Amino acid sequence: MNLGEYMFNMKLNLKFLLLLAVLLPSLLFAGISVNNYTISKSSYQPGEPGVVSVGITNPTGSGRVEALTLSTNSPSALGITSSPSLADISLGGSTIVTVPFVVRSDARAGIYLLDLSFSGISFDSSNARTSATNTVSIPIIVVRDPVLSFALNDTNLGDISGVRLTISNVGGVAKELKISSSGDVSLANTNQVFVPLVTNSSDIDLKLDSRKASAGSNDLVFLVSYKDELGDQKYANYSLRVNVRKKTLDLSFSQKSDVVTGQTGNLVLTIKNNGNSVLKNVRLSFNDPSVQLKDRSEINFGDIVPSASADSSVAMQVNLAPGLNPVNSTLRWSEEDTEKESDISFPLTVTSDADVGIYLEAKPSPLLVGTDHTISVLVSNLGSYAINNVDVGLSSVDLKSLDVSGSQFIGSLNKDDFSTVQFKMRVPDKEGQYNLDINIRYKDLSGEWKTKNFVRPINVYSAPASGPGPLVYVIVLLVIGALVWYFKFRKKSEAKSKA
């Protein structure tokens, strides 16, 4: 059991004990009834003073109570600063006893019981004396609240900015701290940041999204929740002043060629100037080591006037997963005789090296004129990544399809995987060589559809001439041999034996 769970269970037990402490004395000591108590605060910091007020009543049916005294039994973490004086309580009367205390500056977090014992002499209607003591236990919660502050290493923000957030704490520990944001400047790519424990300070790398904010000063509001030393949930808001800088640069990019992962190829890129200023000597460089330009460090586009576009082609190698990849890049240009640069996230679409191969097989084989055959097409994935939605089509100008559909669906093929589909075809009535057209359509991991076409020649043969097969001729020869032996050799041996 951790500290938070232990203290929580302890508080539940203390509340039960407190209920008994308040109720039982009124039963045990008829002359004094403790009705209720109040505490000046729900919890206290080390070194902080407090006050406990207890309501006492002499209920109807009892006599007067005299010589009423109060004694205290406080834990070492609490100190009673003064002892109140108590007066006699007449029949049906009541009073409130106030007990001041102070929490020691070195007190540890926890729940402490302050015991207050009320003693006196009760006289009934016959003036008989009865003495007793009534004790009530009051829980005092001591906890050092976290004292948190937030600071950014850079308060000048662009549209999407990477910053380091430092959380400082000069109070008690903050556990399970959760940070979310509110307003036009917000957390990017996540709704919440989690920090398990903050004792003195913690550094967190964040991305902030200021695209909805106006240029200039803005408030970045952090919504924070955490648990204190005793495991109680606390909530707070912290506001930081930031300066949002809006870029006047207005460009659009379009990719005119495929870039295949793991291969060297040419990237053809177009930049259009949608702004009102002339951009001179426009250059783009990639900061991601997974994107390598060949024989140069940046792509040059030259000067781009408003509403105009510029193209550039460069050899490059990309080691990124297929799909749309935001690549950290830097754009540099000259505007109004001033050199400028901007960090941008360049959208680069990467195509997989997806490729397929096929193998054909006919049953029965060989293909004979005018007969029906099943053509099996084995499709194998030759690329480095899985492909999906694989569909195989088979057609021919000369062969007739006997299937309802001219295509068969395979589905997904992992790397080095293969699968086979069958098509029923009727062969022409004339022998010769004919072509089969095979169309493979699939989607790679970039989400793009790919199509590969194959043309495969097949040979059609005439059926063998009809007539007795070789076995018939063998049987005929055996019969002829048996007749020759019988009439020639056996007849001669019979004639000699008769002579």
N, C-alpha and C positions, 0 to 999 in steps of 0.2 A: 504494500500500500504506500503511495507517495504522500508527500506532506499535505498537498491540497485535499486529498481524499480523507486523510486522518483528521485534519482540522474541521472539515465539513461534518464528518460523523461526530466529532467531539461537540460541535455546536448543536447538533440535533439532540445529543444526550443531555447537554447543559440546559436546553430549553425545557426538556422533560423534568429535569431535576428542579429547575426554577419554579415550574408550575407546582410541584409538590411542596417546595419551600414556602411558596406564598399561601397555599391552601391548608397545609397541615397545621401550622401554628395556630390558626383560628380555631381548630378543633382541639388542640392540646392545651391551649391557654385561653380560657373563655374571657379573661379580663382584657386582653389585647388582641386585636385583629389587624393583620397587615393586609391592606386592601390592594395596593399596587405600588409600582415604583416607576420612575423615569430616569433616563440617563441623558445628559446634556448633548451627547453625540453618539452616533452609531458605532464609531471606531475612533481610536486616538493614535497619534504619532508619538514616538518616544520623546519624552520631555514636555509633552502637552498636558495642561491641567484639565480637570473635568469635575462634574458635580453629579451626585446621585441623590434623588429625592424619593423618600419613602412615605406613603400615606398610612397612618395608624388610627384605628378607631376603637373606642370602648363600646361594644355593642349593647343594645337594650337587653335587659335581663341580667346584666352583671352589675356589680357595685362600682364604686369609684376605684381608681388605680392611683396609688401613691408611690413615691420614691422611684419613679421611672428613670432608668439609666440605659445607656447605650455603650456597648463595647464592640470593638472592631477587630477582625482578624484578616489582615490584608496580605497578599503575597509580596515577595521582595520587590517585584517589578512595580508595585503600586505603593504610594506613600500617602497617608491621611494627613492633611495639612492642619486640621483643627477638629476638635470634638465638640459637637453641639450640646447645649444644655437642654434638658427635657423637663416639662412641667407635668403636674398631675392631670389626669384625664377623668372628667366627671362622667357619669352614666350617660351614654349616647353621644359623648363628645368625640372629637377627632383632632388630629394635628398632623402636620407634615414635617418630617425630619430631613434636613439637608446635610449631606456629608460631602465636603470637598476633598479632592484627591489630586495627585499629580503622577504621571507615568515617568518612571526613571528614564534618563536619556540613553542608557545602555540596555534598555529592555528589549528582549527579542520578540519577534512577532508571535502572537498566540492569543488564546482566550484565557483570562484570569478571573478567578472567583473572589469577589469581595464579600466576606461574611459580616453581617450586621446582627448583633445579638441584643434584644430588648429584654430587660429585666425589671420587675416591679412587684408591688404588693397589692393584691386585689382584696377588697372587703365586700362580702355579700350582704344581704338584707339583715342578717343576724349579726353583722359586724365580725364574722369569722375571717381570719386572715389566711390568705393563700399566696404563696410566692412561686414564681416559675420564670422560665426564660424562653423567649421566642426568637428563633434565628432565621434569617433570610439570606440566601446566597445570590449575589447579583453578578452576571458575567460581564466582564469588561474586555472588549476586543482591542488588541494592540496590533497595528500593522503599519509598516513603512510604505507609503504609496510611492510608486515610481514617479520620478520627475523627469519627463522626457522633453527633448528638443530635437528639431529636425533642421538639417542644412544641406544644400546642394553645392557641389563643387563648381558648378557653372549655372548661373541664373539666366543666361542669354540663350534662348531656345529658338530653333528653327521649326519646320513642320514636324519632323520626327527627330528627336534628339536623344542621344545616349548620355546619361548623367550618372553620377555616383551620389547616393543619398547616405548621409551619416546620421545615425540616431544616437544621441547622447543621453545618458541616464545618471542622475546624481541622487536618486532615491532608492527605494527598494526594487527588487528584481521585477521585471515584466516578463511573464511567460506566455507562450502561444500568441504572440503579437501578430495581428492581421491588419494589413494596410490596403485600403481601396481609395478611390479618388472620386471627386465630385467637381463638376464645372466644365468649362471649355478646354482647360488643360487637363489631360487625363493620362492614366497609365496606358501604354501601347502594348498590344499583343497579349494582354492578360487583364483579368478583372480584379485580381487580388495578389498581394505579396505576403508570404508567411515567414516569420522569424521565430524560431523556437524559443530563444531566450535572449534578453537584453539586460546585461548587468551594468557595464560601464559605457561601452559604445559598440555599435555594429555598423559596417559599411555594406551597402547593397547597390548593385548595378541595375539601373532601370532604363527603360525607354519611355519617353514622354511624347504624347501626341498633341500638338498645338494647332492642328489644321483648322479646327473650328473656332479658335480664339482670334480676336482682332489683334492687329499689330500694336505693340506698346506694352504697357504694364498690365499684368493679369494676376489673379490669385490662383495659386495651385493649392487646392484643399485636400488634405489627407484625412480620411475617415479611419480611425484607429480603434481597435478593440484588443484587450489583453486581459490576463488574469494576474492578480496581485499575489503577494507571498502566501496568503491563505486560500488561494484558488477562487476568489470572488471575481466575477466578470465585471470589467470596467470599460467604459466607452469615452472617447474624446475626439475632438477635431483639432487639426493643426493647419495653419494657413501660411504659405510662403509666397512672397512677392517675386514674380519672374517677369522678364522682358521678352516678348515674342517678336522676332524679326521675320517679316514676310519678304520672300524673294520676289523681285520684279521679273525674274527670268521666267519666260513662258515658252517651253519647248515641248514638242511631241516627237517620239521615236517610233520608227517602224522597221521591223526586221524583214529583210527581203530574201533571206536564204536560210536553209536549214544548217544547224550546227549539231554534229553528231557527237555524243559523249565518247570520250576516250580516243577520238580521231582528230587529225589535223585537217582543217578545211577552211574555206573562205567565208567570212562573215560580211554580208552586204547590208549596210545600215544606212537609213535615211533619217536626217534631223530636219524638222520644220520649225521655223521661227514664227511663233504666234504672237509675239510682242510687237512693240512699236519702235524698238531701238535696233540699230545695226550692230550685229555681233561679229566681231572680227577675230580671226585666228582661233576658231572654235576647236577645242581638243578634248578628247575623252580618254581617260585611263582607268583601268580596272585595278581595284585594291585587293581583290580576292585572289589568293594564290592558286585557286582551282581554275582560273581563267588566265591563260598565258598567250600573249601576242608573240608572233614570230618576227624576229629581226627589227622590232621597234617596241617602244614603251607606251605609245599612245596612238589613238586614231585621229587623224587630221581631217577637218571638214572645210577649212578655209573660212571665208567671210560669208555670212548669211544675212541678207536684208530682210525686213519685215515681210511676212506672208510667203517667203521663199523657202525652198528646201535644198539640202546638200546631201550627196551620197558619198559613201566611202566604202572601200573593200579592203579587208585585211585578213591575212592568214592567222589562224589561232587554233589552240587546242584547249578543249574544255573537259574537265573531269568532274562534272556535276551530274546529279541524277536527272533522268528525263523529266521534262515538264517545264513549267514557268518558274525560273529562279531569279529572285531579286539579288543582284550583284552589287556589292558596295563599290562605288565608283566616284571619280572626281571629274567635274567638268570645268574647264578653264577657258576663258575668253577675254577679249578686250572690248570695253564699252566706254565710249566718250573719253578715250585716251587713258582709261584706268584699267589695270589688270584686275580681273576678278576670278574667283573660283567658288564652286559650290559642291558640297558632298551630296551625291544623289544615290538612290537605289535604282539601278538600271535593270529593267525587266528583260531577261534573256531567256528565250524559249530554246530548250535543249531537246534534240531528238535522240531517241535511243538507236542503237545499232541493230535494231530488229531486222531479221532476214529469215526467210524460210526456204526450204528445199523440198523436192517431191521425188517419189519413186512410184512407178506404175507396175501393176501386175494384172494379168487377165486370167480368168477361169471360166471355162476350160481353155487350155492353150494347146496349140496355136489358134489364132483367129481364123475361122473358116467362113467362106462366102455364104451369105444368107442365113447365118445362125445367130443365136442370142448368147451374149457373154456378159459376165460381171467384171467391170473394170474397177480395181482397187487403187485408190490414191493415198499413199502414205505421205503425210505432211510433217516435217520436222522443224523445230525452232533452232535456228543457227545463231541467234543473237546472244547478248549477255544478260538480257532481262526477259521477264515473262511477257507474253502477248495475250490479248484477250479478244473475245468475240470473233474467233477465227471461223471463217466461212469459206467453203470450197465449192467452186462452180466448175462443171465439166460440160463442154459442148463440142459439136463437130458439124461441119457442113455436110459430110457424107454419111456419118453414122447416126442412127435414129435412137433417141433416148426413150426408154421404156418406163422411166420414173415420172411421177406426178410433178416433181420439182427438179429443176436442173442444178440445184445446189444442196449441199449438206452442211449442217452446223456442227462444229467441233467444240467451241467454247474457248477455254484457256489452255495455253501450253507454256509450261515453265522452261527455263533454260535447258537446252539439250533434250527436251521432251519431244515426243512424236505421237501421232494418232492416225488412224486409217478410216476412210469412208469408202462406200461402194456405190457404183452407178451401174444400172442395167442398160446395155446398148445392143442394138441390132446392127450386124455387119452388112455392108453392101453386097450385092449379088455378083460383084466383079472383083477378081483378085487384083492386088496392087498395093501401093503405099498411100495412106491417108493421114491426115493431121488431126490430133486432139488438142483443143484449146482448154487449158486449165487456168482458172482465175482464183487466186487466194487473196481474200480481204480480211484485215485484222486491225486492231487498235493497239498501239504501243503505250508505254507508261506515260508519255507526254500527253496522252489523250487524243493524239492525231490518228486518223484512219490511214492505213497504208494498203496499197494494192500491188500485187506482183502477178504478172501473167507469164505463163509457160506455153510453148507449142511443142508437142511431142509427136514424132512420126510413128505410125504403127503399120505393120505388114499384114495383109489379108491373103490367105492361101486358098487355092481350090481344094475341094474335098477329094480324096483318093478315088480312082476308078473303081466301080462296083465289080464283083466277081468273086470266085472262091478264094479264100485266104490261104496262106502257106500251110496251115494245118490240114486243109482238104487235100492239097497235093501230097503231103507226107502220108496221109492215110491211103490214098490211091496207090502210091508206090509200094507201100507195105502189102496191100492186097495183091498187087501184081506179083510181087516177089514170092508170096505164099503160094500162089497158083503155079508159078514156074517150078518151085521146089516140089510141089505135090505131083504134078504131071510128069515131070522129067526125072527127078531122082527117086521119089517114092514108087512110081510105076515100074521103074527098072528093077528096083530091089524086090518087088513082089514077083516079077516075071522070073527072076533067077531062082527064087525059093521054090516055085512050082516046078521048074525043070529038075 
